[in-house]
Amino acid sequence: MARINLLDTRTTTFGELIGNGKIYQVPSFQRDYSWNEENWEDLWQDILVLHTNSNSSHYMGAVVLQNSGTSDKEFTIIDGQQRLATLSIIAIAVLKQIQNLVDREQQKEENQERQDILRRTYLSDKDPRSLRYSSKIILNENNNDFYQSNLINLTLNRQVGNEIYSIKREVYQQSVYQLTQNIETEEWTPNALTTRQRHLAQRAIHVWRSDFQ
């Protein structure tokens, strides 16, 4: 008997989609993140309409997901990664603005609570062992390292406290100095420059991924 594949279609909100501990992963074969200013502007104008008219709504379009088969909390994004990734970046920007209020001591405790709710709802959960944030969205292999290190973990860790960030920055700067102090004695060849850049990139990844506990 032929296997029947059922297509489950329903209307949902971004909060319902991304909440409840669900994780969404972009397949490695999917195209890179490619939205530009025109796409961002269209989405932002829709958000401004929502802000001025609480009774209005924004239609995100169809998001096609595939269940992982091993967990009802893990899904593969077949279509919709550009929208989901962009909305998560907007959430990061909102958190940054709230952090500015916290830094200015404006409703500090309330705004810190708002940060925690927004972070857990739309972006990530914090691993109790590594104290790193585990993102709700995992991009493809070309985009994910930057997204996780520079947006999810770096941005959120700086909001929790700048101490670890400062340590990492100092360690990286020391590494750059050590790798470049003998620059005058090395040959200025394409191979030498490529090797030096690769070492710097590898060191940067190692430093930013370290927990420094």
Secondary structure, 3 states (H helix, E strand, C coil): CCCCCCCCCCCCCHHHHHCCCCEEECCCCCCCCCCCHHHHHHHHHHHHHHHHCCCCCCCCCCCEEEECCCCCCEEEEEECHHHHHHHHHHHHHHHHHHHHHHHCCCCHHHHHHHHHHHHHHHHEEECCCCCCEEECEECCCCCHHHHHHHHHHHHHHHHHCCHHHHHHHHHHHHHHHHHHCCCCCCCCCHHHHHHHHHHHHHHHHHHHHCCCC
